[in-house]
Amino acid sequence: MFALVLHSHLPWLANHGRWPVGEEWLYQSWAATYLPVTSVLRRLADEGRSRLLTLGITPVLAAQLDDPHCLDGMHHWLGNWQLRAHEAAGMPSASLRELGAHEHRASTVALADFETRWRHGGSAVLRELIDADAFELLGGPLAHPFQPLLDPRLRAFSLSEGLADAHARWGHTPSGIWAPECGYTPGMETGYAAAGVSHFMVDGPALRGDTSLGRPVWNSDVVAFGRDLEVSYRVWSPKDGYPGHAAYRDFHTYDHDTGLKPARVTSRTTPSDKKAPYDPALAAAAVDRHVDDFVETVRRRLRSESARIGRDALVVAAFDTELFGHWWYEGPQWLEKVLRALPEAGIEIGTLADARARGYVGAPVELQDSSWGSGKDWRVWAGDQVQDLVRLNAEVVQTALDTIDKDRDAHPGTPELRNRVHDQMLRETLMAVSSDWAFMVSKDSAAGYARDRAHKHAHALREIADAVASGRVDAAHRLADGWNAADGLFAALDARRLPGRDTATV
């Protein structure tokens, strides 16, 4: 069986800058990936196809797709895209005029889709597809923390709240998760079982490359599924993955007058100003070739792995959802054609839950510390480059937990009422320890923005906690309300559900 797994995630960007890093990142991904990928799934579901893939949607991304500020921003962004396309269509350059016409058609379709289906939030769009059984939903913890480095109490809270958030939005509680960054340390499987999680994703090397079956972890019934790197890298490889093909649209080259992307890749060594104009017909032909290549790659891998283990094997290919459209413009076209071509070639496709139910599970594995980052260890989130963030995270978490614990202890024997100040403290803490900031620093991708964001949320937490600790109740409420104006996501987050300091957590 073949299972395609996609992980949809962006950090919280609303009210935290626009360009070059900030809300623009969200709107680009929304237009290029979330709109077309859900349209692909809807078309296939309307044909009666089901359980096409496994789709992880992080709570922090889901929150942005439902947020009124983001919805308004996205609507304006789509209108601006159409205006920019209209401007390009009037340019003297023939290639820009052709590109403008192409982009005008695309923006018109996107605007109609957004205004018809998305204007009041993404939850309804996704709920329709979940109810139609188009895909298996994977959940995850609030705000995407790197769980192995997180205090066990906050880890348990973040996961249980994340699963509850999914149920509140879609009426479904995921049984599987994509752990942030595929981060794992022994013992986490116990926490997963306690939260009702039955399976999760790891990278292939975590299973020592044997990803042909899911594996129960240690002594639990929780199953780890590993990403097959041979098949996954056929698509997304820095050296020879499909998106680098000469005919595909070049992600990095802009026409700065219109903000549109006018060029094709041409070659890896061609400078931006020398790249050939984008040709949709050439790109479409390349998509067809790469669909055929991928189907044959999956077929060969299934046969070889089945022969090696002496039984029917499982192949799991896993990617960031944003690859399909945002990073690789033709990705949604390729995705739709692959999901049609695989069954037509006689290849069984299904979800991770299907794989477990159909017995694609082998012997238990003593899973060790791992991630899907560089080196497949924790260096991206705990290495020398980010030691300042590691220390900051530890301080922020300790401050939040100590302050809340002491505030609770000050009122023994009385019912604990909803405390919006405590809620905001945990909200800012989880935002500060998001795995995205260390990743962006380690990869030198908007490192300044990432550090600023971590320190801003840390400052918010410290400011509120100091007011609580010094007994300035009114000031604590004013500060919590003020920070909530920018970071009001996860409205259902309830600090009363934070495990007590004496609670055993893993």
Stockholm file with secondary structure:
# STOCKHOLM 1.0

chainA/1-506         MFALVLHSHLPWLANHGRWPVGEEWLYQSWAATYLPVTSVLRRLADEGRSRLLTLGITPVLAAQLDDPHCLDGMHHWLGNWQLRAHEAAGMPSASLRELGAHEHRASTVALADFETRWRHGGSAVLRELIDADAFELLGGPLAHPFQPLLDPRLRAFSLSEGLADAHARWGHTPSGIWAPECGYTPGMETGYAAAGVSHFMVDGPALRGDTSLGRPVWNSDVVAFGRDLEVSYRVWSPKDGYPGHAAYRDFHTYDHDTGLKPARVTSRTTPSDKKAPYDPALAAAAVDRHVDDFVETVRRRLRSESARIGRDALVVAAFDTELFGHWWYEGPQWLEKVLRALPEAGIEIGTLADARARGYVGAPVELQDSSWGSGKDWRVWAGDQVQDLVRLNAEVVQTALDTIDKDRDAHPGTPELRNRVHDQMLRETLMAVSSDWAFMVSKDSAAGYARDRAHKHAHALREIADAVASGRVDAAHRLADGWNAADGLFAALDARRLPGRDTATV
#=GR chainA/1-506 SS CEEEEEEECCCCCTTSCCSSSSHHHHHHHIIIIIHHHHHHHHHHHHTTCCCCEEEEECHHHHHHHHCHHHHHHHHHHHHHHHHHHHHHHTSSCHHHHHHHHHHHHHHHHHHHHIIIIITTCHHHHHHHHHHTTCEEEEECCTTCBCGGGSCHHHHHHHHHHHHHHHHHHHSCCCSEECCGGGCBCTTHHHHHHHHTCCEEEECGGGGTTCCSSBEEBTTSSCEEEECCHHHHHHHSCTTTCGGGSTTSBCSSCCBTTTTBCCBBCCCTTSCGGGCCBCCHHHHHHHHHHHHHHHHHHHHHHHHHHHHHHTSCCCEEEEEEGGGBTTTBTTHHHHHHHHHHHHHHTTCCBCCHHHHHHTTCBCSCBCCCSBCSSGGGSSHHHHSGGGHHHHHHHHHHHHHHHHHHHHHHHTSTTSCCCCCHHHHHHHHHHHHHTBHHHHHHHHTTSSHHHHHHHHHHHHHHHHHHHHHHHTTCHHHHHHHHHHHHHHCCCCTTCCGGGSCCTTSCCC
#=GC SS_cons         CEEEEEEECCCCCTTSCCSSSSHHHHHHHIIIIIHHHHHHHHHHHHTTCCCCEEEEECHHHHHHHHCHHHHHHHHHHHHHHHHHHHHHHTSSCHHHHHHHHHHHHHHHHHHHHIIIIITTCHHHHHHHHHHTTCEEEEECCTTCBCGGGSCHHHHHHHHHHHHHHHHHHHSCCCSEECCGGGCBCTTHHHHHHHHTCCEEEECGGGGTTCCSSBEEBTTSSCEEEECCHHHHHHHSCTTTCGGGSTTSBCSSCCBTTTTBCCBBCCCTTSCGGGCCBCCHHHHHHHHHHHHHHHHHHHHHHHHHHHHHHTSCCCEEEEEEGGGBTTTBTTHHHHHHHHHHHHHHTTCCBCCHHHHHHTTCBCSCBCCCSBCSSGGGSSHHHHSGGGHHHHHHHHHHHHHHHHHHHHHHHTSTTSCCCCCHHHHHHHHHHHHHTBHHHHHHHHTTSSHHHHHHHHHHHHHHHHHHHHHHHTTCHHHHHHHHHHHHHHCCCCTTCCGGGSCCTTSCCC
//
